[in-house]
């Protein structure tokens, strides 16, 4: 394990390399044989599963049901909504043939030229088109609405530059697609889901986020409005952690999805879509972790408590195990995941380093002297603080400590994020401050031209127009820092992943 830790780059030396080292050394994921794709290893997938399970509960609480739609989409479907196809055309993987054959010249397997598809199929970059083609068969009357569907699946977006979890050609996600009878109901659903994402990010991931609509230039292709949650990473770059889109009637019109309303008139359906992906894993890692490895919020840690016995003789292990077993059972009865690591193939020091690297929130260590003194060594991963405490009431103490760690790492992340928020009034000041990273609250004249100039010259984009202002002054009119034209209010700029 010392070798594993020695491979870890320090955050201060190279944040990007630190991130990649941590993903690999903490056994979260590794590169695959397919360029741009990754293998999510069991420990990494266990964290994703906990995210998935909790989000799934939250969705279902709002009335959403899970379904599944095809991976392959006829090319003609993507052509029906012009803005949508333009947004994804350069990222699409295309299936052109349906059969292979042995090369007659003995050069292995080749594509059979006789097996060309009549119409090419697109590996889904997102599923609006195939789902709205399906909804046409499901919807005839207002009685068929609303439809509240979600699917957990993979998608493919051909990426040239990839980084595990943050940007890969294939990734896992959920995509919700809802159909409504009224504009108001659809708009309310889009807002409801961005609030669900924000609650999950803050209460489960312990990641503070800023909510708000995207600028028109940054909206999802085919949406009338896109709402986002934006998080700040330790290196001063923003991360879009989830989005919810009000699609209006664009897809309903593209696929002729109409319904008979209560007045017996034909009307186009109103729509939303919303999604989060395994990019949340990247947000989790980069928000909390340190040079010793992962720091996981207890609510998402696959193992919340590890107990390591320290012994030399078999009878010592037996005595420790007898003392510890009731703790294990009591913690599990409270829904707390516990590992009692009595394996004899690794030394305690190795185990300590491994569990620090993997971000186990609480570690207990107990040896023969602790049995005599009725004590146990307790360590919390977020601060690496250790203390020797009495065994009496240890279960309740651990339970309380997990709650404290969850809130403490959120508060630490919030202070870090808030320290990165600054107000900038001039273009020259902006160009200096953006090099330091963080969120910059600035006046913007509302034009695409100004937005594109800022992006071209500084690589910063408008992350969102915050719903809530920390300072009421941010909501007041001003002048654009670049053009000097009137600005309605300040918006949030940052460089991003």
Protein Blocks (a to p, Z undefined) as FASTA:
>chain_A
ZZmmmmpccfklommlmmmmmmmmnomaccdfbehiacddfklmmmmmmmmmmmmmmmmm
nopacddddfbdcfklmmmmmmlmmmmmmmpccdfbfbdcddfklnajaddfklccfbdc
dddfbfklmmmmmmmmmpmbfklpccddddddddddddfbdcehjlcfbdcddddddddf
bfklmmmmmmmmmmmmmmmmmmmnopacddddddfklpcehiabdcddddddfkopacdf
bdcddekjmlmmmnopacddfkopacddddddddddfklmmmmmmmmmcfkbccddfklg
mblbdcddddfbfklmmmmmmmmmmmmmmmmmnopacdddfbfkbcfklmmmmmmmnopa
bacdddfklmmnopacdddfklopacdddfehklmmmmmmmmmmmmmmmmmmmmmmmmmp
ccdfbfklmmmmmmngpjdddddehiaklmmmmmmmnopacfbdcfbafblklmpccddf
klopacfbdcdddddZZ
